[in-house]
Amino acid sequence: MSDMTSSFFRRLSPALIISCAAMRMVQALPAWVPQNDTLRFSGYVKETPVLRFEYDGNDQATDNILQARLRSRFSLAPELSGAVEGRALLLTGDSFNKYSSVAKPYAKDANYVDMTGAAPGVLYGTIDRAWLRYQRERVSVTVGRQRVNWGTNFVWNPNDWFNAYSFLDFVYEEHAGVDGARVEFYPGPTSGIELAANAGKEMGDRTIAGRFRTNLLSYDIHLQAGTFGEDFAAGAGWAGRILDAGFRGEISYFHALLPDNDSIGPWDTTGVIVAALGADYTFPSSLYFRAEVLANGFGSESLDPATGTVSAVSAKNLSPARYSLYGEGGYVFSPLVQSRLAVIGNPADRSFVVSPAATWTPTSDAAVDFLIQLNIGDTTSEFGSRMSIAAMLFTFSF
């Protein structure tokens, strides 16, 4: 364990130096670029040292993720606005050993203190928001790369046909956007009609759908329908309360438009259902509990090792398991300190993730997060096949 800790801090030291320099540059950015009522900038720099390890301690890896995000908002006219956002990540550490032959010539330091800071790594950047919006009275039209979020649950969103994401992804909190167009109409204060379409390169990547939402009996309810890739899709969701507890849920039905579509699942030869229910309760003491259950018609109950990896997360691929469970408890000690303990489990293969986390917010523009994702289970199970993670996230916002 001492060798693992020593390796972790050796990698962390040069990364923190780079992070501090990047934070100073970003802190000065608002002074470099003029800002007014028609142009605003914001963003953050996030330093994330990551320790990956096997549950039995036989293997470990240390990585570092330095992330910078820049947001811009602008107004071209009273009814026309837009946004451009992007992020850049510098990924270094053991997970990028395939680039070690490039870094090794720069990592030679024969002195007692190694001050080169060179390590195998990858520099990655992307623009994930770039849209224009025309808004007049009750109508809004948005065109470009944007996030279309139709989900209501906290963990699993079968109704999020455009921008589904993995709850375990702690690095990308904004989540990806899609290239598309969206029209929103608000006939009343609690109702809305929305039409959205994204421009995927292949038919399987395109979604064209509409959604109607309203409030009925103190419940926010929405209905949606359209095409999801090569499927016809219909869905519904709600969010409200039972007594003093929150109660929400989502359900989507997918039916193959083509007879040879591979998306037909094991539950039904004519269509497949993905549904998730959730509840939460907060005590007067700020102690809270949250629970969700996912029933995935596309999932599997087998111990096939191939089910242990989720790629290209979508509303039809929220989990490789037929059923998934989630539970979380947390406590807000003060406005500056809060903590939580979350567990995600697959009852079929008896694998699960235990994830304690804590957040300290010393100032309005700085935060420190600590989290662990301890994957437990057989090596052929959904979570047991993954390495566990311990990470710290140092965030400076501007």
Phi and psi in degrees as a GROMACS rama.xvg file:
@    title "Ramachandran Plot"
@    xaxis  label "Phi"
@    yaxis  label "Psi"
@TYPE xy
-64.6248  -39.9059  SER-2
-63.097  -40.3144  ASP-3
-65.151  -42.3157  MET-4
-65.4743  -41.6987  THR-5
-61.6434  -43.9981  SER-6
-62.4274  -38.4733  SER-7
-61.7948  -46.384  PHE-8
-76.3426  -26.8477  PHE-9
-63.3108  -39.4724  ARG-10
-75.2466  -31.4875  ARG-11
-69.9247  -35.2945  LEU-12
-58.5699  -56.1266  SER-13
-64.5529  -31.9203  PRO-14
-64.9343  -38.832  ALA-15
-67.232  -35.2587  LEU-16
-62.1292  -46.7967  ILE-17
-62.2757  -41.7425  ILE-18
-62.4114  -43.9196  SER-19
-61.6213  -41.2532  CYS-20
-63.9338  -43.0336  ALA-21
-64.6478  -38.6588  ALA-22
-64.345  -39.1343  MET-23
-64.9096  -39.9652  ARG-24
-65.5362  -44.2164  MET-25
-67.7373  -36.7059  VAL-26
-59.5288  -32.5431  GLN-27
-86.1501  -7.4733  ALA-28
-57.1184  -46.2666  LEU-29
-56.4892  -28.8384  PRO-30
-76.8882  -26.4768  ALA-31
-73.9145  -37.734  TRP-32
-109.669  125.169  VAL-33
-64.4691  135.918  PRO-34
-125.08  143.515  GLN-35
-152.378  -162.799  ASN-36
-67.395  -18.5746  ASP-37
-103.76  -5.57419  THR-38
-148.624  120.967  LEU-39
-132.98  143.314  ARG-40
-121.929  145.968  PHE-41
-154.824  175.524  SER-42
160.561  -162.651  GLY-43
-162.337  163.462  TYR-44
-119.234  133.239  VAL-45
-129.379  122.956  LYS-46
-103.725  124.835  GLU-47
-134.229  92.8383  THR-48
-74.6062  136.681  PRO-49
-128.563  131.26  VAL-50
-111.668  118.987  LEU-51
-105.115  134.62  ARG-52
-152.183  152.437  PHE-53
-77.32  149.127  GLU-54
-60.5912  -33.9479  TYR-55
-85.2976  -2.34369  ASP-56
81.0245  8.85484  GLY-57
-78.8287  -19.2091  ASN-58
-145.141  146.523  ASP-59
-154.669  159.128  GLN-60
-148.452  145.433  ALA-61
-117.436  131.49  THR-62
-131.337  168.59  ASP-63
-143.338  135.957  ASN-64
-122.986  113.053  ILE-65
-104.639  117.29  LEU-66
-123.12  135.947  GLN-67
-127.03  132.258  ALA-68
-125.396  136.524  ARG-69
-125.486  127.839  LEU-70
-115.12  141.667  ARG-71
-133.844  139.717  SER-72
-127.254  136.088  ARG-73
-142.473  156.304  PHE-74
-124.702  121.968  SER-75
-94.542  -22.8022  LEU-76
-163.278  167.184  ALA-77
-55.4496  -28.8773  PRO-78
-110.076  1.84418  GLU-79
-126.842  121.037  LEU-80
-136.268  172.254  SER-81
-161.46  176.959  GLY-82
-153.629  147.713  ALA-83
-136.623  126.317  VAL-84
-135.214  148.069  GLU-85
-156.71  168.53  GLY-86
-142.401  152.979  ARG-87
-128.988  137.967  ALA-88
-128.122  132.993  LEU-89
-107.793  110.332  LEU-90
-105.637  120.597  LEU-91
-132.75  157.779  THR-92
131.001  -169.384  GLY-93
-64.4063  -25.3743  ASP-94
-70.5659  -6.76044  SER-95
-120.249  36.5892  PHE-96
-63.7449  -21.1624  ASN-97
-65.9175  -15.2897  LYS-98
-99.6183  8.1082  TYR-99
-63.5221  -30.6072  SER-100
-65.1384  -24.7856  SER-101
-79.6467  -37.3445  VAL-102
-84.0585  -26.7968  ALA-103
-56.3819  -42.3713  LYS-104
-59.8213  -22.7484  PRO-105
-98.0367  1.96417  TYR-106
-111.085  24.0413  ALA-107
-96.9136  116.22  LYS-108
-143.003  107.56  ASP-109
-83.1674  -1.63087  ALA-110
-74.9603  167.863  ASN-111
-63.1479  -40.7515  TYR-112
-102.738  118.445  VAL-113
-79.1529  112.983  ASP-114
-116.827  18.1194  MET-115
-73.7297  -43.0961  THR-116
72.1873  5.41568  GLY-117
-76.9594  139.338  ALA-118
-155.57  151.922  ALA-119
-58.5528  140.227  PRO-120
-168.56  175.69  GLY-121
-136.394  133.758  VAL-122
-104.267  124.082  LEU-123
-131.727  138.404  TYR-124
-143.85  150.955  GLY-125
-157.123  154.801  THR-126
-104.102  113.733  ILE-127
-108.556  0.0486099  ASP-128
-140.729  128.49  ARG-129
-161.846  91.5517  ALA-130
-139.245  158.382  TRP-131
-119.609  141.896  LEU-132
-132.5  129.002  ARG-133
-106.95  122.843  TYR-134
-132.383  127.003  GLN-135
-145.587  120.535  ARG-136
53.0565  -112.52  GLU-137
-101.325  10.4406  ARG-138
-120.174  136.849  VAL-139
-135.78  132.559  SER-140
-125.442  122.195  VAL-141
-121.089  128.839  THR-142
-127.802  134.293  VAL-143
126.638  -166.07  GLY-144
-79.5621  117.413  ARG-145
-149.159  167.785  GLN-146
-103.555  123.26  ARG-147
-109.59  99.7568  VAL-148
-104.976  108.989  ASN-149
-107.586  7.12532  TRP-150
-85.4676  159.713  GLY-151
-123.03  -22.6346  THR-152
-76.4981  167.329  ASN-153
-88.1019  -32.3517  PHE-154
-112.26  -55.6008  VAL-155
-116.92  131.413  TRP-156
-126.413  83.9139  ASN-157
-61.5992  -20.6386  PRO-158
-88.0266  -5.73097  ASN-159
-85.0735  76.4129  ASP-160
-73.598  -20.8183  TRP-161
-98.1329  -39.2138  PHE-162
-135.873  50.6204  ASN-163
-65.1768  153.092  ALA-164
-148.063  167.505  TYR-165
-95.5546  129.451  SER-166
-62.1244  -28.2284  PHE-167
-78.8334  -5.82624  LEU-168
-81.2886  97.6966  ASP-169
-89.8095  -5.24109  PHE-170
-86.5247  -38.8852  VAL-171
-107.087  78.9968  TYR-172
-73.4423  -25.322  GLU-173
-78.6194  -28.6778  GLU-174
70.6815  157.724  HIS-175
-72.538  160.211  ALA-176
-111.503  177.18  GLY-177
-126.561  151.676  VAL-178
-83.7629  114.29  ASP-179
-170.884  -166.639  GLY-180
-134.639  145.66  ALA-181
-141.603  133.733  ARG-182
-119.111  127.437  VAL-183
-122.409  135.554  GLU-184
-130.862  131.816  PHE-185
-116.516  93.2459  TYR-186
-71.3241  -21.7585  PRO-187
-149.755  174.291  GLY-188
-66.595  -23.7317  PRO-189
-120.293  14.7793  THR-190
-132.077  156.536  SER-191
-161.51  151.311  GLY-192
-122.84  131.111  ILE-193
-133.549  132.736  GLU-194
-120.675  132.088  LEU-195
-143.155  148.858  ALA-196
-149.766  140.827  ALA-197
-115.195  154.768  ASN-198
-102.56  71.6032  ALA-199
-72.6608  151.908  GLY-200
-69.0056  -34.9915  LYS-201
-112.497  160.925  GLU-202
-59.8494  -36.9314  MET-203
-68.1849  -11.9918  GLY-204
-100.985  1.48057  ASP-205
-103.139  139.633  ARG-206
-131.544  129.985  THR-207
-129.417  116.099  ILE-208
-153.182  163.058  ALA-209
-129.685  153.789  GLY-210
-139.692  139.824  ARG-211
-120.424  130.654  PHE-212
-130.648  148.414  ARG-213
-156.419  179.788  THR-214
-119.148  125.06  ASN-215
-136.554  122.254  LEU-216
55.9207  42.0733  LEU-217
68.1601  16.3688  SER-218
-111.892  133.988  TYR-219
-80.9145  118.629  ASP-220
-123.473  140.102  ILE-221
-136.696  147.837  HIS-222
-123.73  141.122  LEU-223
-145.224  153.22  GLN-224
-159.079  155.436  ALA-225
161.591  -156.97  GLY-226
-110.436  133.471  THR-227
-118.897  99.1723  PHE-228
62.5611  -121.002  GLY-229
-99.5978  19.693  GLU-230
-118.152  150.615  ASP-231
-82.5415  139.899  PHE-232
-135.637  144.294  ALA-233
-139.937  144.065  ALA-234
-152.387  166.478  GLY-235
-150.344  153.407  ALA-236
-153.54  161.046  GLY-237
-151.777  159.072  TRP-238
-150.801  124.809  ALA-239
-165.175  -153.036  GLY-240
-137.933  145.025  ARG-241
-117.123  112.781  ILE-242
57.721  -119.529  LEU-243
-103.903  6.90482  ASP-244
-103.203  141.892  ALA-245
-74.7069  143.187  GLY-246
-140.039  124.316  PHE-247
-144.962  161.803  ARG-248
-168.553  161.486  GLY-249
-142.637  145.25  GLU-250
-143.611  135.787  ILE-251
-132.063  142.537  SER-252
-118.413  128.371  TYR-253
-118.81  129.001  PHE-254
-129.3  123.295  HIS-255
-62.6426  131.516  ALA-256
-78.9616  -27.6437  LEU-257
-109.941  138.957  LEU-258
-64.6036  -24.4313  PRO-259
-98.1488  16.6882  ASP-260
-68.4801  130.787  ASN-261
-76.386  -4.08487  ASP-262
-77.7854  -10.1234  SER-263
-63.0429  125.873  ILE-264
-98.1714  -176.083  GLY-265
-79.3946  -16.1069  PRO-266
-76.1306  -37.8648  TRP-267
-149.546  136.876  ASP-268
-77.6754  -8.93728  THR-269
-110.392  -17.689  THR-270
-174.867  165.672  GLY-271
-131.606  141.375  VAL-272
-112.818  136.817  ILE-273
-123.744  123.983  VAL-274
-138.5  150.761  ALA-275
-144.417  135.653  ALA-276
-120.959  145.469  LEU-277
-144.297  152.365  GLY-278
-143.211  151.836  ALA-279
-149.999  151.346  ASP-280
-145.591  134.688  TYR-281
-119.123  126.266  THR-282
-80.8618  160.523  PHE-283
-58.9414  -22.9339  PRO-284
-79.8787  2.12812  SER-285
81.2554  1.94605  SER-286
-74.6856  132.91  LEU-287
-135.056  156.998  TYR-288
-133.018  147.404  PHE-289
-144.519  142.179  ARG-290
-144.262  145.812  ALA-291
-143.754  153.091  GLU-292
-133.567  137.131  VAL-293
-116.232  129.2  LEU-294
-113.703  111.514  ALA-295
-113.928  108.127  ASN-296
-64.8838  -17.9462  GLY-297
-92.4543  -2.67388  PHE-298
-80.9631  175.81  GLY-299
-126.796  148.804  SER-300
-102.437  2.08699  GLU-301
-83.1641  170.234  SER-302
-99.902  26.7152  LEU-303
-60.2991  123.987  ASP-304
-55.0748  -26.5526  PRO-305
-64.9863  -20.0222  ALA-306
-80.2827  -4.04824  THR-307
-79.8139  -5.79961  GLY-308
-123.496  131.173  THR-309
-108.061  117.155  VAL-310
-119.443  151.951  SER-311
49.8604  63.5777  ALA-312
-58.8411  132.246  VAL-313
-147.257  176.988  SER-314
-62.1459  -22.0412  ALA-315
-95.6389  -1.87294  LYS-316
-141.773  51.0759  ASN-317
-74.8427  -24.2518  LEU-318
-160.74  147.967  SER-319
-76.3066  -8.27634  PRO-320
-90.505  152.385  ALA-321
-67.6064  -41.3722  ARG-322
-129.355  143.785  TYR-323
-139.301  146.503  SER-324
-123.741  147.488  LEU-325
-139.044  136.184  TYR-326
-139.606  143.673  GLY-327
-147.063  139.295  GLU-328
-131.267  144.908  GLY-329
-152.021  164.001  GLY-330
-144.814  134.524  TYR-331
-97.7168  102.488  VAL-332
-69.7012  -37.0605  PHE-333
-163.86  172.838  SER-334
-59.3969  -17.2059  PRO-335
-98.7725  -22.0781  LEU-336
-132.667  128.92  VAL-337
-145.456  157.825  GLN-338
-143.22  163.226  SER-339
-154.813  159.233  ARG-340
-133.778  118.119  LEU-341
-119.045  147.434  ALA-342
-135.681  128.666  VAL-343
-117.853  131.86  ILE-344
-136.229  151.928  GLY-345
-112.375  103.057  ASN-346
-66.5911  -21.1993  PRO-347
-70.2847  -45.969  ALA-348
-105.217  5.82082  ASP-349
57.2402  37.8437  ARG-350
-109.626  152.432  SER-351
-158.718  166.322  PHE-352
-118.557  128.832  VAL-353
-107.551  123.542  VAL-354
-132.08  91.4636  SER-355
-80.3931  147.533  PRO-356
-151.93  153.211  ALA-357
-144.872  148.866  ALA-358
-130.966  131.653  THR-359
-120.826  125.596  TRP-360
-118.098  86.3411  THR-361
-68.0225  -31.8188  PRO-362
-137.794  172.776  THR-363
-69.116  -19.1948  SER-364
-116.681  15.5492  ASP-365
-141.362  144.604  ALA-366
-150.579  147.799  ALA-367
-126.454  123.12  VAL-368
-116.602  142.961  ASP-369
-128.74  131.525  PHE-370
-146.138  155.204  LEU-371
-130.942  137.825  ILE-372
-120.566  97.8313  GLN-373
-95.2558  107.689  LEU-374
-89.1998  124.228  ASN-375
-126.637  132.169  ILE-376
152.938  176.217  GLY-377
-64.1528  151.875  ASP-378
-64.7813  -15.7569  THR-379
-98.4873  4.88334  THR-380
-89.0009  173.72  SER-381
-61.8307  -49.502  GLU-382
-97.8297  -28.3546  PHE-383
-66.2891  -18.5753  GLY-384
-81.7179  -3.49311  SER-385
-106.88  152.798  ARG-386
-76.4605  146.214  MET-387
-76.8429  162.781  SER-388
-135.846  137.334  ILE-389
-126.577  130.807  ALA-390
-145.426  151.276  ALA-391
-122.123  139.422  MET-392
-123.235  114.052  LEU-393
-102.559  114.92  PHE-394
-118.057  129.759  THR-395
-120.603  121.394  PHE-396
-107.924  155.073  SER-397
